[in-house]
Each structure stands twice: as C-alpha cells, then as structure tokens.
Amino acid sequence: MKAHYGRVTWLFVSRNFKDDEKDREAARTHDRFGISSWPQLVLFDPRDDAVLAFMPRGFDAWVQALAPLADKVPKPTAATTEAVATFRAAQKLAGEEPAAALAPLDELATRRDDAGAWLAARELLRKLRADERSLADRLADPDVRERALAVEAIADLGAAGAPQWAEAIAARLLDDRENIVVRIRALNQVALHRPELVAERAADLLLVPSDAFRYRVLEVVSTHPDPSLAPLLARLFAGAGTTVPSRNPNVLRGHLSKCLGSSGDAAAIDAVAPLIREANARNGTTRTTIAALGELSGRVADADRRRIVALLLEGMPPALATDAEQVDVRLVAARVKELLAALAVASQRSLPTAPGSWSEQARTQFLSALRKAID
C-alpha cells in the first residue's frame, strides 16, 4: 500500500476496552462510523465524516476501489490552508508563551473551516484557560466532540448524578438530529438508570441505523419484553445486512434473537428459518435463536408450534466425517443438545438422548427415533 499512501490521509484507531482515555477516544471514532467488528478499513470525507466506502481487504481490490474515490475530496482551499497554518503556529506558541497564544486562538475559534482548525483552537483554549464550564453549557456546545465528552462526564458521576441529569440526557437520546456518537452515550446512560424509557421508545429507537445503538436498545428489550415489537423484530432479523443496514448482521441477529422468545410472534419463524436451516454449529447466533424458538413455542398457536418443531428438526447439523476435528465434534454435540432442549419444550414430549457419535448412520437412526417420539 505504500505507493498509495499519499492519495489519502491515514488514521489508525484501535480499542483496548479498558475504558481509559485512549479507549474512549477510539470508541468515539468507531461509533462515528458504525464499526462494531474488526478490522475495518473506512474511506471517509473529513469535512463531514460522510463514508465514501468501506474498503475491501484484498490489496488489488483495495486499489481498484480507491481509484475513483481518491480525488473525491477537493484539495484544501487557501482559507482552509491558512486556518490550519494559523492553528499550528498558535499551538507552537502556546507551548512557549501560553498568554501570547490566546489572541490568535480566540480569533481562529470564531471562523469555521473545513479542516476543523476552529474546533482544535476551541479545545486548546479550554485547556489553556482551565475552562470549567458547566456541564449544561458543554451539552449545548456546537462541537459534537464536546457534547459527547459532556455525556461521558455525566456518566462518570454514577448513580449520584443520574437524577439531576436525567432529563437533559434523555433529550440528547431522543433528539433524532443529534449526532450518533452523542446518542449512543446518552442511550448507555438512560439504559442504565432509566431502562423503562428506552423500553417505551424502543420501536422508534430500533430504527436508528447504527449497530452499536441497536445492540444497546435490544439489551433493554430482552429484559423488558414488549410483544407489540414483534413485527419490527422479525423484519430487522430477516433484513439484517440487506434491507436493514448493518456492518455486523450476524451479531445484530444475535441480539434480536434474545428478544424473540419473549417479544416475538409467529412472524419470527419465517424470519429465522434461513439461519436455522444452515445448521452451522459454529454460529453462536444460531444457538440463541434455537433457544428463542423454544421459548416462543409456548406463546404461539398450535399450528405455529408445530412449524417450530419442524424447523428445529431441519436445524440438526449434518453428519460428521470420521476424521472430523475435535472442535467440530464438540460444537456439533453442543448444538444437538441445544436443539433437543428446544424441541422438548416445543413438542411437549419426552425425547430420546442424543447418540455418542454423529456419524451418518447414528444421525439417521437418532432422527428417526426423534420423529417417532414427537409424532
């Protein structure tokens, strides 16, 4: 890639999941671009953060994808170049004579520019002046970064500060014009201290096109069931990654599956059917979906309960070869156990024990005995 380094500006961001300053900064960037799985390579316009492309990982494909986009962002204007130069000079001066840097920074902070020099100037001014503005002022700041930091600061107050800021944080969450970085942080705060509010607004909040945002809403729904969400949950599951934009559709389905048992309805059966029929023992989402079908079977009509039984039988993994890897042997055994548990609930029958091996013959004999027990 070295030959192409000059065509774009590179920003490397990684999380350490320690919730320290470095991790929080990385999380803001990831949330900004809807990243919840790694690695990802995003090409974006720095003027407004618009994503131009999620780049492929293969080198030839990457070069091909870059070609029509490398010049998509116009070269800096003279005014933008001047703003950046002014900030860099003021930044250097601030390290030598902080007082002398205040005037040029003040002037720069009032002039918006495409490169964000005005925002950098505002942040440096806050540090130089030890600006202790109120959290209310910071929540209303025109800089999304400052608003996000304010919500994080409120979260750091813990339960003691939650009541005082409850309405202000809820307003950030429910404002559909607010930046997603701020809304995710507001959502985390509200979900922790006022989950009933998230549950009440779940139908609207689940329409926000952000994986991280939807994950958190679904975590609340999983503990605050609402059958009125059933059609939406089925639609999101069926369309994850296609009609429902998602950078990580399997994980989105995993979160959805934990809600289907208590909030879903018969529409969920068709929505999850393709995943169950894949019979992929390595897919953890299938496990939670199987459990959801078992729970759902007690809440649907008898005809739909029988459809669930038939679908679970279709989900039995294929036979293993005699030289199968041990990890596959373990995963298949676990998957059969999961399916049997759900089938016992859905069929309301006492079922035979799974065989010790999963050869073609053992599988065929077991399925035959299983169907007889269910019929």
C-alpha positions as CSV (number, residue, x, y, z in Angstrom):
1,M,0.0,0.0,0.0
2,K,3.0,2.3,0.4
3,A,2.8,3.5,-3.1
4,H,-0.7,4.8,-2.5
5,Y,-0.1,6.4,0.9
6,G,-0.1,9.9,-0.5
7,R,-3.5,9.6,-2.0
8,V,-5.3,9.5,1.3
9,T,-4.7,10.6,4.9
10,W,-4.4,7.6,7.2
11,L,-5.9,7.4,10.7
12,F,-5.3,4.2,12.7
13,V,-7.7,3.7,15.6
14,S,-7.8,0.6,17.9
15,R,-9.6,0.0,21.2
16,N,-8.1,-1.7,24.3
17,F,-11.5,-2.0,26.1
18,K,-10.1,-0.6,29.4
19,D,-12.4,2.4,29.3
20,D,-9.4,4.7,29.7
21,E,-8.8,7.9,27.8
22,K,-7.3,6.1,24.7
23,D,-10.1,3.6,24.6
24,R,-12.8,6.2,24.9
25,E,-11.3,8.2,22.1
26,A,-11.2,5.1,19.9
27,A,-14.8,4.2,20.8
28,R,-16.0,7.6,19.7
29,T,-14.4,7.1,16.3
30,H,-15.8,3.6,15.9
31,D,-19.3,4.8,16.9
32,R,-18.9,7.7,14.4
33,F,-18.6,5.2,11.6
34,G,-20.8,2.3,12.8
35,I,-17.9,0.0,13.5
36,S,-18.6,-2.9,15.9
37,S,-16.3,-5.6,14.4
38,W,-12.7,-5.5,13.5
39,P,-10.6,-5.0,11.4
40,Q,-12.4,-2.4,9.2
41,L,-11.0,0.0,6.6
42,V,-13.2,3.1,6.0
43,L,-12.7,5.8,3.5
44,F,-14.4,9.0,4.5
45,D,-14.7,12.7,3.8
46,P,-13.1,14.6,6.7
47,R,-15.3,17.6,6.1
48,D,-18.5,16.0,7.2
49,D,-17.5,12.4,8.1
50,A,-19.5,11.0,5.1
51,V,-18.4,7.5,4.4
52,L,-17.3,7.1,0.8
53,A,-16.6,3.4,1.0
54,F,-16.0,0.5,3.4
55,M,-12.9,-0.7,1.6
56,P,-12.1,-4.3,0.8
57,R,-9.2,-6.0,2.5
58,G,-7.5,-7.6,-0.6
59,F,-4.8,-5.4,-2.0
60,D,-5.9,-5.4,-5.7
61,A,-9.5,-4.9,-4.7
62,W,-8.5,-2.1,-2.4
63,V,-6.5,-0.3,-5.2
64,Q,-9.4,-0.7,-7.6
65,A,-11.9,0.7,-5.0
66,L,-9.6,3.6,-4.2
67,A,-9.1,4.7,-7.8
68,P,-12.4,6.6,-8.3
69,L,-12.5,7.9,-4.8
70,A,-9.0,9.2,-4.1
71,D,-9.8,12.6,-5.6
72,K,-13.4,12.8,-4.3
73,V,-12.5,15.2,-1.6
74,P,-11.4,18.6,-3.0
75,K,-8.0,20.0,-2.3
76,P,-7.9,22.4,0.6
77,T,-8.8,26.0,-0.2
78,A,-6.5,28.8,0.6
79,A,-8.6,29.8,3.5
80,T,-8.5,26.2,4.9
81,T,-4.8,26.0,4.5
82,E,-4.4,29.4,6.2
83,A,-6.6,28.2,9.1
84,V,-4.5,25.1,9.7
85,A,-1.3,27.1,9.5
86,T,-2.6,29.6,11.9
87,F,-3.6,26.9,14.4
88,R,-0.2,25.1,14.1
89,A,1.6,28.4,14.8
90,A,-0.6,29.2,17.7
91,Q,-0.2,25.7,19.1
92,K,3.6,26.1,19.0
93,L,3.3,29.5,20.6
94,A,1.1,28.0,23.3
95,G,3.9,25.7,24.3
96,E,6.3,28.6,24.7
97,E,4.2,31.6,25.7
98,P,0.6,30.5,26.5
99,A,-0.6,34.0,27.2
100,A,0.5,35.2,23.8
101,A,-1.3,32.4,22.0
102,L,-4.7,33.3,23.4
103,A,-5.5,36.2,20.9
104,P,-4.8,34.2,17.7
105,L,-6.7,31.2,19.1
106,D,-9.7,33.3,20.0
107,E,-9.8,34.8,16.5
108,L,-9.4,31.4,14.9
109,A,-12.1,29.8,17.1
110,T,-14.8,32.1,15.6
111,R,-14.1,31.1,12.0
112,R,-15.4,27.7,10.9
113,D,-13.3,25.9,8.4
114,D,-13.4,22.5,6.6
115,A,-10.3,21.2,8.3
116,G,-11.7,21.7,11.9
117,A,-8.9,24.1,12.9
118,W,-11.6,26.2,14.7
119,L,-12.6,23.2,16.8
120,A,-9.0,22.4,17.7
121,A,-8.5,26.1,18.6
122,R,-11.5,25.9,20.9
123,E,-10.3,22.8,22.6
124,L,-6.8,24.3,23.1
125,L,-8.3,27.5,24.5
126,R,-10.2,25.4,27.1
127,K,-7.0,23.7,28.2
128,L,-5.0,27.0,28.4
129,R,-7.7,28.7,30.4
130,A,-8.6,25.7,32.5
131,D,-12.2,26.4,31.4
132,E,-14.5,24.8,33.9
133,R,-17.8,25.4,32.0
134,S,-20.9,23.9,33.4
135,L,-21.9,20.5,32.0
136,A,-25.1,22.1,30.8
137,D,-23.1,24.5,28.6
138,R,-21.0,21.7,27.3
139,L,-24.1,19.7,26.4
140,A,-25.2,22.6,24.3
141,D,-21.8,23.1,22.6
142,P,-21.8,23.3,18.8
143,D,-18.9,20.8,18.8
144,V,-20.2,17.2,18.8
145,R,-17.0,16.1,20.5
146,E,-17.6,18.4,23.4
147,R,-21.2,17.2,23.7
148,A,-20.0,13.6,23.7
149,L,-17.4,14.3,26.4
150,A,-20.1,16.1,28.5
151,V,-22.3,13.0,28.4
152,E,-19.3,10.8,29.4
153,A,-18.5,13.2,32.2
154,I,-22.1,12.9,33.5
155,A,-21.9,9.1,33.2
156,D,-18.7,9.2,35.4
157,L,-20.8,10.8,38.1
158,G,-22.5,7.5,38.6
159,A,-25.9,6.9,40.2
160,A,-25.5,10.0,42.4
161,G,-25.5,12.3,39.3
162,A,-28.1,10.4,37.3
163,P,-31.3,12.1,38.7
164,Q,-30.0,15.6,38.2
165,W,-29.1,15.0,34.5
166,A,-31.9,12.5,33.6
167,E,-34.0,14.9,31.5
168,A,-31.0,16.5,29.8
169,I,-29.5,13.1,28.8
170,A,-32.9,11.8,27.7
171,A,-33.3,14.9,25.5
172,R,-29.9,14.1,23.8
173,L,-31.1,10.5,23.2
174,L,-34.5,11.3,21.8
175,D,-33.3,14.1,19.5
176,D,-33.1,12.5,16.1
177,R,-31.0,15.4,14.8
178,E,-28.3,14.7,17.4
179,N,-25.0,13.1,16.3
180,I,-24.9,9.3,16.7
181,V,-21.8,9.5,18.9
182,V,-23.7,11.6,21.4
183,R,-26.9,9.5,21.1
184,I,-25.0,6.2,21.8
185,R,-23.5,7.7,25.0
186,A,-26.9,9.1,26.1
187,L,-28.5,5.7,25.4
188,N,-26.0,3.9,27.6
189,Q,-26.7,6.3,30.4
190,V,-30.5,6.1,30.1
191,A,-30.5,2.3,29.7
192,L,-28.5,2.1,32.9
193,H,-30.6,4.4,35.0
194,R,-34.0,4.7,33.2
195,P,-34.4,1.5,31.1
196,E,-38.2,1.9,31.1
197,L,-37.8,5.0,29.0
198,V,-35.7,3.0,26.4
199,A,-38.3,0.2,26.5
200,E,-41.2,2.7,25.9
201,R,-39.4,4.2,22.9
202,A,-37.9,1.0,21.6
203,A,-40.0,0.9,18.4
204,D,-38.5,4.3,17.3
205,L,-35.1,3.8,18.7
206,L,-34.6,0.5,16.8
207,L,-35.0,2.4,13.6
208,V,-31.8,4.3,14.2
209,P,-29.3,2.9,11.6
210,S,-26.4,2.1,14.0
211,D,-25.3,-1.4,15.1
212,A,-24.0,-0.2,18.5
213,F,-27.1,1.8,19.1
214,R,-29.5,-1.1,18.2
215,Y,-27.4,-3.6,20.3
216,R,-28.0,-1.5,23.4
217,V,-31.7,-1.0,22.8
218,L,-32.2,-4.7,22.2
219,E,-30.4,-5.4,25.5
220,V,-33.1,-3.4,27.2
221,V,-35.9,-5.1,25.3
222,S,-34.5,-8.5,26.2
223,T,-35.3,-7.7,29.9
224,H,-38.4,-5.6,29.2
225,P,-40.5,-7.7,26.8
226,D,-43.0,-6.0,24.6
227,P,-45.0,-8.2,22.2
228,S,-46.0,-5.1,20.2
229,L,-42.4,-5.0,18.8
230,A,-42.9,-8.5,17.2
231,P,-43.3,-7.4,13.6
232,L,-40.4,-5.0,13.8
233,L,-38.1,-7.6,15.4
234,A,-38.9,-10.1,12.7
235,R,-38.3,-7.5,10.0
236,L,-35.0,-6.5,11.4
237,F,-33.9,-10.1,11.8
238,A,-34.9,-11.1,8.3
239,G,-33.3,-7.9,6.7
240,A,-30.1,-7.6,8.8
241,G,-27.3,-6.7,6.4
242,T,-29.6,-6.3,3.4
243,T,-32.8,-4.2,3.7
244,V,-31.6,-3.3,7.2
245,P,-28.2,-1.7,7.0
246,S,-25.6,-3.4,9.3
247,R,-21.9,-3.8,9.3
248,N,-22.2,-6.8,11.5
249,P,-25.5,-8.5,10.7
250,N,-24.8,-11.8,12.4
251,V,-24.3,-10.0,15.8
252,L,-27.3,-7.9,15.2
253,R,-29.4,-11.1,14.7
254,G,-27.8,-12.4,17.8
255,H,-29.1,-9.5,19.9
256,L,-32.5,-9.7,18.1
257,S,-32.8,-13.5,18.8
258,K,-32.6,-12.8,22.6
259,C,-35.8,-10.8,22.3
260,L,-37.8,-13.0,20.0
261,G,-38.7,-15.6,22.7
262,S,-40.5,-13.1,24.9
263,S,-41.4,-10.3,22.4
264,G,-41.7,-12.1,19.1
265,D,-44.7,-13.8,17.4
266,A,-45.2,-16.3,14.6
267,A,-43.6,-14.0,12.1
268,A,-40.3,-14.8,13.7
269,I,-40.5,-18.4,12.5
270,D,-40.1,-17.5,8.8
271,A,-37.6,-14.7,9.7
272,V,-35.2,-17.1,11.4
273,A,-35.8,-20.1,9.2
274,P,-32.8,-19.5,6.8
275,L,-30.4,-19.3,9.7
276,I,-31.7,-22.4,11.4
277,R,-31.6,-24.4,8.1
278,E,-27.9,-23.5,7.6
279,A,-27.3,-25.9,10.5
280,N,-24.0,-24.2,11.2
281,A,-22.7,-25.5,14.5
282,R,-20.0,-22.8,14.6
283,N,-22.5,-19.9,14.5
284,G,-23.3,-18.7,18.1
285,T,-26.3,-16.7,16.9
286,T,-27.9,-19.9,15.9
287,R,-27.7,-21.1,19.5
288,T,-29.6,-18.1,20.9
289,T,-32.1,-18.4,18.1
290,I,-32.8,-22.0,18.8
291,A,-33.4,-21.1,22.5
292,A,-35.7,-18.3,21.3
293,L,-37.8,-20.7,19.2
294,G,-38.2,-23.0,22.2
295,E,-39.5,-20.1,24.3
296,L,-41.7,-18.7,21.5
297,S,-43.4,-22.1,21.1
298,G,-45.3,-21.5,24.3
299,R,-46.7,-18.2,23.0
300,V,-48.0,-19.1,19.6
301,A,-50.9,-21.1,18.2
302,D,-50.7,-24.9,18.0
303,A,-50.1,-24.9,14.2
304,D,-47.2,-22.4,14.6
305,R,-45.8,-24.5,17.4
306,R,-45.7,-27.5,15.0
307,R,-43.9,-25.3,12.5
308,I,-41.3,-24.5,15.1
309,V,-40.9,-28.3,15.8
310,A,-40.4,-29.0,12.1
311,L,-37.9,-26.1,11.7
312,L,-35.8,-27.3,14.7
313,L,-35.6,-30.7,13.2
314,E,-34.3,-29.1,10.0
315,G,-31.6,-27.5,12.0
316,M,-30.0,-30.7,13.0
317,P,-26.3,-30.5,11.8
318,P,-25.1,-32.8,9.1
319,A,-23.2,-35.9,9.9
320,L,-19.5,-35.7,10.8
321,A,-16.8,-37.4,8.9
322,T,-14.7,-40.0,10.8
323,D,-11.7,-37.7,10.7
324,A,-13.6,-34.6,11.9
325,E,-11.7,-32.1,14.0
326,Q,-12.4,-32.3,17.8
327,V,-13.6,-28.8,17.9
328,D,-16.4,-29.7,15.4
329,V,-17.2,-32.8,17.4
330,R,-17.7,-30.7,20.5
331,L,-19.7,-28.0,18.7
332,V,-22.0,-30.5,17.0
333,A,-22.6,-32.3,20.2
334,A,-23.5,-29.0,21.9
335,R,-25.7,-27.9,19.0
336,V,-27.7,-31.2,19.1
337,K,-28.1,-30.7,22.9
338,E,-29.5,-27.2,22.3
339,L,-31.9,-28.4,19.6
340,L,-33.1,-31.2,21.8
341,A,-33.8,-28.8,24.7
342,A,-35.9,-26.5,22.4
343,L,-37.6,-29.5,20.8
344,A,-38.6,-30.9,24.2
345,V,-40.3,-27.6,25.0
346,A,-41.9,-27.1,21.6
347,S,-43.1,-30.7,21.1
348,Q,-44.1,-31.2,24.8
349,R,-42.7,-34.7,24.5
350,S,-40.0,-36.8,26.3
351,L,-37.3,-37.2,23.8
352,P,-34.5,-39.8,23.3
353,T,-30.9,-39.0,24.3
354,A,-28.5,-37.9,21.6
355,P,-26.0,-40.6,20.4
356,G,-22.4,-40.5,21.5
357,S,-21.3,-40.1,17.9
358,W,-22.7,-38.1,14.9
359,S,-21.9,-40.4,12.0
360,E,-24.3,-40.7,9.1
361,Q,-25.7,-43.9,10.5
362,A,-26.0,-42.6,14.1
363,R,-27.6,-39.4,12.9
364,T,-30.2,-41.2,10.7
365,Q,-31.2,-43.6,13.4
366,F,-31.4,-40.8,16.0
367,L,-33.6,-38.6,13.8
368,S,-35.9,-41.5,13.1
369,A,-36.3,-42.2,16.8
370,L,-36.8,-38.5,17.5
371,R,-39.5,-38.1,14.9
372,K,-41.4,-41.1,16.3
373,A,-41.2,-39.7,19.8
374,I,-42.6,-36.3,18.6
375,D,-45.3,-37.8,16.5
